[in-house]
């Protein structure tokens, strides 16, 4: 499909223009003559896009654009200052056509291609345009099937670029995990280096150190019994002599004890005898005391008046009674002392009996102890017959080894925990990510096998990088870039096969000759702009016979 008629009125720099374009249309003129306005009218007609803020000619209220193609399709637009009142009409005699922007855009695959603008784009933007030309069907469900999830990448990009993003995402995640694994492995190595060589924690955990030390204790107990038995047998005579010696010492102690008691009693008896004698002396002197008292009182009576004689008589009687009472008390006290002496005499008899009983008891205990020692010696001989001395040191060494090895279990368990709960899951994650990375690297080649590459000589590697032959887009020469731009333009052209070249005069002579030859021999329609002196001029060049 080519454009057969263009009518423009009050559009940017054009007051009114009507042309019937041919296959190749050279539009020349100075700057501001309306060349670009004509090209932009095609953009507006099919894309409704404005490249400028003001598109209605200054001073006018409305601009109109009318396009007719060689298939009979007509597109009419009226552009007003108020966007809401813009007008679009699409007609085709004998057919009903959609009155939509989407219908128009499908005719040109989104936009009218401008090869020279393509050359000015960055290589990554050029690659995006080319990749979008590769028809590789895919869905988000395909992504989930390929990777088991929907990764967080930009799915607006081409599928090959999406796969590259996914690969880089998983690669970055795997690097983080692998770094964490390396740190954890370094921790494990540090712990393992502190453990004894070839340390098997599970083996040492099963060992019961209490049982090992129990064997040591049992062996020590047996050896102790043997040593005690031997000692008893060897020292029996000494033990019996010691028992007898201790018994004699006990006897002497008892004798000394009872002798002290006898001495105390004798001393107390002498004390009481002295008391009795003193009291008897006092009793014997009572008459003398009475006589002396009488004489004293008589003397006093003689000196007192008769009135007091009776009073003194009473005093004499009272004095006698007091002295007699004191004498009676002394006699009673002496009687008590005599009774105490009799009691002490009985105590002495009892002490003799106790002493005899104590000495007999000591002798009986001596015999009992000697019998006990003889019995122990008999048991000791039995022990020696039933037991043999055990070498405890190997048992103790073995028990100490178990205890020492079990002291490493905490570090061993920490190491096992790191390996099983941290490293193993992360290594599993790393394996999963590696599989996904490999899948992301393999998929582009698989998808490219079923994708039609629309431009001869163009290849797309697994990284989504565009190459011409073996050369990346960024490494192409000026002529190669121009050739690529036209190959892309032709491949991208939709049903309306129109290409606009703004600035054909800027292309060098050799490349321009090649380009003109291409334009003459293909089936596309060209609008070529050339800035030069003079007014707007349109030169139409038809296909060569």
VEXGU-129392 format. One line per 4 residues: their letters; for each residue x, y, z of C-alpha. Coordinates in steps of 0.5 Angstrom, whole numbers, plus 2048, in hexadecimal, padded with zeros to 3 digits. Each point is the difference from the previous one (the first is absolute). Layout:
N
a> X/Y/Z | ...
This chain:
545
xxxx> 800/800/800 | 803/807/7FE | 7FD/807/801 | 7FD/802/7FA
xxxx> 7FD/807/802 | 802/805/805 | 7FC/807/802 | 802/804/806
xxxx> 7FD/807/802 | 803/804/806 | 804/7FB/802 | 807/803/804
xxxx> 803/804/7FA | 7FC/7FE/7FA | 7FA/804/7FF | 7FD/7FB/7FA
xxxx> 804/7FB/7FD | 7FD/7FA/7FB | 804/7FB/7FD | 800/7F9/7FD
xxxx> 806/7FD/802 | 804/7FA/7FC | 804/7FB/802 | 806/804/802
xxxx> 7FF/808/802 | 806/805/801 | 7FD/806/804 | 805/805/7FF
xxxx> 800/808/803 | 803/804/805 | 7FF/800/807 | 7F9/801/802
xxxx> 7FD/7FF/7F9 | 7FC/7FB/803 | 804/7F9/7FE | 800/7FE/807
xxxx> 7F8/802/801 | 7FE/7FB/7FA | 804/7FA/803 | 7FD/802/807
xxxx> 7F9/800/7FD | 801/7F9/7FE | 802/7FE/807 | 7F9/804/803
xxxx> 7FC/7FC/7FB | 802/7F9/802 | 802/801/807 | 7FD/806/803
xxxx> 806/802/803 | 803/808/800 | 807/801/800 | 7FF/807/801
xxxx> 7FC/804/805 | 7FC/804/7FB | 7FE/7FD/7FA | 7FA/804/7FD
xxxx> 803/806/7FC | 800/806/804 | 7FA/804/800 | 7FC/7FA/7FD
xxxx> 7FB/7FC/804 | 800/7FA/7FC | 805/7FC/7FD | 7FE/7FA/7FB
xxxx> 804/7FA/7FD | 7FD/7FB/7FB | 804/7FA/7FE | 7FE/7FB/7FA
xxxx> 803/7FA/7FF | 801/7FC/7F9 | 7FB/7FB/804 | 7FA/805/800
xxxx> 801/801/808 | 7FF/807/802 | 802/803/806 | 7FE/807/802
xxxx> 802/804/806 | 7FE/807/803 | 804/803/805 | 7FD/805/804
xxxx> 803/804/806 | 7FB/7FD/805 | 802/7F8/800 | 7F9/7FE/802
xxxx> 7FE/802/7F9 | 805/7FD/7FC | 7FD/7FC/7FA | 802/7F9/7FD
xxxx> 7FC/7FD/7FA | 803/7F9/7FD | 7FD/7FE/7F9 | 800/7FB/7FB
xxxx> 7FB/7FF/7FA | 7FC/7FA/801 | 803/7FE/807 | 7FF/801/807
xxxx> 806/802/803 | 801/801/808 | 800/808/802 | 806/7FF/805
xxxx> 807/802/801 | 802/7F9/801 | 7FE/7FE/7F9 | 805/805/7FD
xxxx> 806/7FE/804 | 7FF/7F9/7FE | 801/803/7F9 | 807/802/802
xxxx> 802/7FC/805 | 7FF/805/805 | 804/806/7FD | 803/802/7F9
xxxx> 807/7FE/800 | 806/805/7FF | 806/7FD/7FF | 805/806/801
xxxx> 7FC/801/807 | 802/7F8/801 | 807/801/7FF | 800/806/805
xxxx> 7FD/7FB/806 | 805/7FD/805 | 802/7F9/7FE | 7FB/7FD/806
xxxx> 7FA/804/7FD | 802/7FD/7F9 | 800/7F9/803 | 7FA/801/803
xxxx> 7FD/802/7FA | 803/7FA/7FC | 7FE/7FB/806 | 7F9/802/800
xxxx> 7FF/7FE/7F8 | 802/7F9/802 | 7F9/7FD/801 | 802/7FB/806
xxxx> 7F9/7FE/803 | 800/7FF/808 | 7FC/801/806 | 801/801/808
xxxx> 7FE/7F9/800 | 806/7FE/7FC | 804/804/805 | 7FD/7FC/806
xxxx> 801/7FA/7FC | 807/801/7FF | 803/803/806 | 7FA/7FE/805
xxxx> 7FF/807/802 | 7FF/807/7FD | 806/803/801 | 800/808/802
xxxx> 803/803/7F9 | 7FD/804/7FB | 7FB/7FC/7FC | 7FF/806/7FB
xxxx> 807/7FF/7FD | 801/7FB/7FA | 800/7F8/802 | 807/800/7FF
xxxx> 801/806/804 | 7FC/7FD/805 | 804/7FA/801 | 806/803/800
xxxx> 7FD/804/806 | 7FE/7FA/803 | 807/7FD/7FF | 803/806/803
xxxx> 7FB/800/806 | 801/7F9/802 | 808/801/7FF | 800/805/805
xxxx> 7FC/7FC/805 | 804/7FA/7FF | 806/805/801 | 7FD/802/807
xxxx> 7FF/7F9/802 | 806/7FD/7FE | 804/806/804 | 7FC/7FE/806
xxxx> 801/7F9/7FF | 808/801/7FF | 7FF/804/807 | 7FD/7FB/803
xxxx> 805/7FB/7FD | 805/804/803 | 7FD/7FF/807 | 7FF/7F9/7FF
xxxx> 808/7FF/7FE | 802/804/806 | 7FC/7FC/805 | 802/7FA/7FC
xxxx> 807/802/801 | 7FF/800/808 | 7FD/7F9/800 | 805/7FA/801
xxxx> 802/7FD/7F9 | 7FA/7FC/7FD | 7FC/801/806 | 7F9/7FD/800
xxxx> 7FB/803/804 | 7FB/7FB/7FF | 804/7FA/802 | 803/804/807
xxxx> 7F9/802/801 | 7FE/7F9/801 | 805/7FF/805 | 7FE/800/807
xxxx> 805/803/804 | 7FD/7FE/807 | 801/7F9/7FE | 807/801/7FF
xxxx> 802/804/806 | 7FB/7FA/804 | 805/7FB/7FD | 806/804/803
xxxx> 7FC/801/807 | 7FF/7F8/800 | 807/7FF/7FE | 802/805/806
xxxx> 7FB/7FD/805 | 803/7F8/7FE | 807/803/801 | 7FE/803/806
xxxx> 7FD/7FA/803 | 806/7FC/7FE | 805/805/804 | 7FC/800/806
xxxx> 800/7F9/800 | 807/7FF/7FF | 801/805/806 | 7FB/7FD/804
xxxx> 804/7F9/7FF | 807/803/801 | 7FE/804/806 | 7FC/7FC/804
xxxx> 805/7FF/806 | 801/807/800 | 7F9/802/800 | 7FF/7FB/806
xxxx> 805/803/804 | 7FE/806/7FF | 7F9/7FE/802 | 803/7FD/806
xxxx> 804/806/802 | 7FA/805/7FF | 7FC/7FB/805 | 806/801/805
xxxx> 800/807/7FF | 7F8/800/801 | 801/7FC/806 | 805/805/803
xxxx> 7FC/806/7FE | 7FA/7FD/804 | 804/7FE/806 | 803/807/800
xxxx> 7F8/803/7FF | 7FE/7FB/806 | 806/802/804 | 7FF/807/800
xxxx> 7F8/7FF/802 | 803/7FC/806 | 805/806/802 | 7FA/805/7FF
xxxx> 7FC/7FC/805 | 805/7FF/805 | 802/808/800 | 7F8/801/801
xxxx> 800/7FB/805 | 806/804/804 | 7FD/806/7FF | 7F9/7FE/803
xxxx> 804/7FD/806 | 803/807/801 | 7FA/803/800 | 7FD/7FB/805
xxxx> 806/801/805 | 7FF/807/7FF | 7F9/800/802 | 801/7FB/806
xxxx> 805/805/803 | 7FB/806/7FF | 7FB/7FB/804 | 805/7FF/805
xxxx> 801/807/801 | 7F8/802/801 | 800/7FF/808 | 806/805/800
xxxx> 7FC/805/7FB | 7FA/7FF/805 | 804/802/806 | 804/805/7FD
xxxx> 7F9/803/7FD | 7FD/7FF/807 | 806/804/804 | 7FF/805/7FA
xxxx> 7F9/801/801 | 800/800/808 | 805/805/800 | 7FC/804/7FB
xxxx> 7FA/7FF/805 | 804/802/806 | 801/807/7FC | 7F8/800/7FE
xxxx> 7FB/803/804 | 7FB/7FB/803 | 7FB/802/7FB | 804/7FC/7FA
xxxx> 801/7FA/804 | 7FB/7FC/7FD | 802/803/7F9 | 807/7FD/801
xxxx> 7FD/7F9/803 | 7FC/800/7F9 | 806/801/7FC | 804/7FB/804
xxxx> 7FB/7FB/7FE | 800/802/7F9 | 807/800/800 | 800/7F9/802
xxxx> 7FB/7FD/7FB | 804/803/7FA | 807/7FD/803 | 7FC/7FA/801
xxxx> 7FD/800/7F9 | 807/801/7FD | 802/7FA/803 | 7FA/7FC/7FE
xxxx> 802/802/7F9 | 807/7FE/800 | 7FE/7F9/803 | 7FB/800/7FA
xxxx> 805/802/7FB | 805/7FB/803 | 7FB/7FA/7FF | 7FF/802/7F9
xxxx> 807/800/7FF | 801/7F9/803 | 7FA/7FE/7FB | 804/803/7FA
xxxx> 807/7FC/802 | 7FC/7FA/800 | 7FD/801/7F9 | 807/802/7FE
xxxx> 802/7F9/803 | 7FB/7FD/7FC | 803/804/7FA | 806/7FD/801
xxxx> 7FE/7F9/800 | 7FC/802/7F9 | 806/803/7FD | 804/7F9/801
xxxx> 7FA/7FC/7FD | 800/805/7FA | 807/800/7FF | 800/7F8/800
xxxx> 7FB/800/7FB | 803/805/7FC | 806/7FC/7FF | 7FC/7FA/7FF
xxxx> 7FD/804/7FA | 806/802/7FD | 803/7F9/800 | 7FA/7FE/7FD
xxxx> 800/805/7FA | 807/7FE/7FF | 7FE/7F9/7FF | 7FB/803/7FB
xxxx> 804/804/7FC | 806/7FB/7FF | 7FA/7FB/7FE | 7FE/806/7FB
xxxx> 807/801/7FD | 801/7F8/7FF | 7F9/800/7FD | 802/806/7FB
xxxx> 807/7FD/7FF | 7FC/7FA/7FE | 7FB/804/7FB | 807/803/7FD
xxxx> 802/7F9/7FE | 7FA/7FF/7FD | 800/807/7FC | 808/7FE/7FE
xxxx> 7FD/7F9/7FD | 7FA/803/7FD | 803/807/7FD | 807/801/7FC
xxxx> 803/807/800 | 7FD/804/7FA | 805/805/7FC | 7FB/807/800
xxxx> 805/804/7FC | 7FD/7FE/7F9 | 7F9/800/803 | 801/807/802
xxxx> 804/802/7FA | 7FA/7FD/7FC | 7FB/804/804 | 804/806/7FF
xxxx> 800/800/7F9 | 7F8/7FF/800 | 7FF/806/804 | 805/804/7FC
xxxx> 7FD/7FE/7F9 | 7F9/802/803 | 802/806/802 | 801/802/7F8
xxxx> 7F9/7FE/7FF | 7FD/807/801 | 804/803/7FA | 7FF/7F9/7FC
xxxx> 7F8/802/801 | 801/807/7FE | 804/7FE/7FA | 7FB/7FB/7FE
xxxx> 7FA/805/801 | 804/805/7FB | 801/7FA/7FB | 7F9/7FD/801
xxxx> 7FC/806/801 | 803/806/7FD | 805/7FD/7FA | 7FC/7FB/7FE
xxxx> 7FA/804/7FE | 804/805/7FD | 804/7FB/7FC | 7F9/7FE/7FE
xxxx> 7FE/807/7FE | 806/801/7FC | 7FF/7F9/7FC | 7F9/803/7FF
xxxx> 802/806/7FE | 806/7FD/7FB | 7FB/7FC/7FD | 7FB/806/7FF
xxxx> 807/804/7FD | 801/7FB/7FB | 7F9/7FF/7FE | 800/808/7FF
xxxx> 806/7FF/7FC | 7FE/7FA/7FC | 7F9/803/7FE | 802/806/7FC
xxxx> 803/7FB/7FB | 7FA/7FB/800 | 7FB/806/7FF | 805/803/7FA
xxxx> 7FF/7F9/7FD | 7F9/801/7FF | 800/808/7FF | 800/802/7F9
xxxx> 806/806/800 | 7FD/805/7FB | 807/803/7FE | 805/7FC/7FC
xxxx> 807/800/803 | 7FD/802/807 | 801/7FB/806 | 7FE/800/807
xxxx> 804/7FD/805 | 7FE/7FD/807 | 801/806/803 | 7FB/804/7FC
xxxx> 806/804/7FC | 7FF/801/7F9 | 806/7FF/7FB | 801/801/7F9
xxxx> 804/7FA/7FE | 805/800/806 | 7FF/808/801 | 7FC/803/806
xxxx> 7FC/806/7FE | 804/804/804 | 806/7FE/7FB | 7FD/801/7F9
xxxx> 803/805/7FB | 7FC/806/7FE | 7FE/7FD/7F9 | 7FE/7F9/804
xxxx> 7FC/804/805 | 7FC/803/7FA | 7FF/7FA/7FD | 7FE/7FD/806
xxxx> 7FB/805/801 | 7FD/7FF/7F9 | 7FF/7F9/801 | 7FD/801/807
xxxx> 7FB/805/7FD | 7FE/7FB/7FA | 7FF/7FA/805 | 7FC/805/805
xxxx> 7FB/803/7FB | 7F9/7FE/800 | 7FB/800/7FB | 801/807/7FF
xxxx> 807/7FF/7FD | 803/807/801 | 806/803/802 | 802/807/802
xxxx> 808/802/7FF | 801/807/803 | 806/803/7FE | 802/7FB/7FA
xxxx> 805/806/7FE | 804/7FE/806 | 802/7F9/7FE | 807/7FF/7FC
xxxx> 800/800/7F9 | 801/7F8/7FF | 7FB/7FE/806 | 7FB/805/7FC
xxxx> 801/7FC/7FA | 7FF/7FA/803 | 7FA/802/803 | 7FD/803/7FA
xxxx> 801/7F9/7FD | 7FC/7FD/805 | 7FB/805/800 | 7FF/7FE/7F9
xxxx> 800/7F9/800 | 7FB/7FE/806 | 7F9/801/801 | 800/806/806
xxxx> 7FE/807/7FF | 805/805/802 | 7FF/807/802 | 807/803/800
xxxx> 802/807/803 | 806/805/7FD | 801/807/803 | 802/804/7FB
xxxx> 7FF/807/7FD | 7F9/802/7FE | 7F9/7FF/801 | 7FD/7F9/801
xxxx> 800/7FC/7FA | 7FE/7F9/7FF | 803/7FB/7FB | 7FD/7FA/7FF
xxxx> 804/7FA/7FD | 7FC/7FA/7FE | 803/7F9/800 | 805/7FE/7FA
x> 7FD/7FB/7FB
